């Protein structure tokens, strides 16, 4: 019989991130909110932007882990923002602030 009561957690570090594009006038005021299991959010953002050579500014990078050890996804943050009537412009882009995103991350935790 095993002495271990709980299975070990996988070695992943899920993150919620938000970034804004630089130099694109109609998108500079939008935050793209996403999820990644990569160690750094910039690695994931680079995958999304490098072929287009778009520049971006990382605004939020927070662990997507609750206090009880469970994880959550970006779509949960999207839903919280929508419920607060924060304008959802396209796909995963919202007309919101860093404070809005952080507030919703903390609400999900």
N, C-alpha and C positions, 0 to 999 in steps of 0.2 A: 504494500500500500504506500502510495506517495505521501510524503510529508507536506507537499505543496497544496495549499487550498485554492490558490488563485493562479490561473495561467499567466505566464509572463506576457507583458505587453509587447506588441511588435515595435521594432525600433524605427518608428516614423515620427515626424514632427509636423503634424498638419498645421497649416497657417491660413488665416484669412488676411487678404491684402487688398489695398485700394491704391490705385494710381491714376494720375491724370496725364493726358498727352500734352506735349509742349509744341507750340508752333502751328497748331491747327485751331484756328479761331473759333469754329463752331463746336469744338469738343474740349477746349481748355478748361471749361467750367464744370465738366462732368467727371465723376469718379467712377472708374471701372472697379467693381468689387468681385474678387475671385477667391479661389481656394487652391491650395497646393499641398502636396506632401513632400515637396523638395525642401532642403534645409534652409534655403533662402528664397524669398518671394521673387527677387530679381531674376533668378534662374528661370522661373516660369514666365515672367513678364517678357524676358528676352526672347523666349520661344515664340511669344505672340507678336512681337514687334520687330524682330531683327530682319525679316525678309523685306519689310517695308521701310526699314531704317528710321522708324519713328522714334522720337525722343520722348521720354516720360520722366515723371517725378513720382517716386514711391512716397505715398502719403501715410499709409497705415500698414503695419506688419505685426500681427498679433497671433499668438497660439490659438488654435481652434480646439482647445481642450477645456472641458468643464472641470470644476473643482472635484467632481467625483471620478474623473479620469476618462469619461466618455468624450466623444468628439462631436463636432457639428460642422455643417457645410455652409458654403456661401449662400445657397438658396434660402436658408433660414434667415440670414441677415437681410436678403432681398425682401422676403415676406414681411419682416418687421418694419423695414423702411416703407414699404407700400402701405401697411396698416397705419403708419403715421402720416400718410398723404404726402410723402416725399416723392417728388416727380421722377418716375421711371421713364427714361428717354428711349433707350434702345438696349436690347440684349441684356447686358449686365451693367449698364451705365446709368447712373443716377445723378440728379441735380442735388447734391448734398455736400456737407462739409466733413472734414476729418472728425469733428466732434460728433456728428450724427452717426458715423460708422462706428466709432469707439463706443458710443452709448448703446448701440444695438448689440455689439459684441458682448458687452458686459451684461446686457439683459438676457442674452441667450445662455451665458454661463450660469 
